[in-house]
Amino acid sequence: DADNTYTWCDTNPATNGGNQGTCGDHDTMDFIAALNTARHGDFDDWRMPTVQELLSIADYGRYNPAINVSFFPNMVAYHYYWSSTSDVYGPAYAWVMHNGYGNDDKGNKSGGLYVLAVRGEQPSVDNRYIDNGDGTVTDTVTRLMWQQETAPVTMTWEQALAYGETSTLGGYSDWRL
C-alpha cells in the first residue's frame, strides 16, 4: 500500500489531542488495524510512530528522499508521512515528517498523507530524562547524554565544534555537537 494515502484518525481521547481526526474509509486507524489483522510480517503489534520515532529514520545527509532507500525502498519521495503525535496547540493537526528534507511539520488531520507503521514498545516520556548532578542530563530513550546548560557565549559553527571536542564536562571527554 505504499502508494495509498490516509486521513489521520485516533478515537482514543487520551492520545488524540482532543480531536480524533477524520475517521472513516481510508484512515490511519483502519490501515494499522488491517496490518495487524493480516499479521503483516507475521506480527500483530503494528502502530503509528511518534514524531520522534519517525524523525529518527531521517538521514540529513540525503535529500529527496531524506531516508536511506536501501532500508525503506518503497517510501514516496518528497511527500509527508503521518506520526501518531497530535499537535497540542492545534488539535485539528498532527505532526508529520517531510520525506524530501527529513523535517517535521504539522498536517491537517483531514488531509490524505502517507503512513509508515512501526512495531515495538512505544517509548515512555515518564522519567525519560535523568539529571546526573554534574551538569549533564541523560535521555533514557536515545541513550544520549546532554550538556544541561547552554554554552556561556555564542559561537561560530567552527568554534562550537571545538567547544564540544575539548569539553570535559562531567568527567567525559567524548563530547560532540
Secondary structure, DSSP 8 states (H G I E B T S, - for coil): -TT--BB-B---TTTSTT--B--STTBHHHHHHHHHHTTGGG-S-EE---HHHHHTTB-TT--SS-B-TTT-TT--TT-EEEEEEE-SS-TTEEEEEETTTTEEEEEETTS-BB---EES-----TT-EEE-SSSEEEETTTTEEEESS--SS---HHHHHHHHHH--GGG------
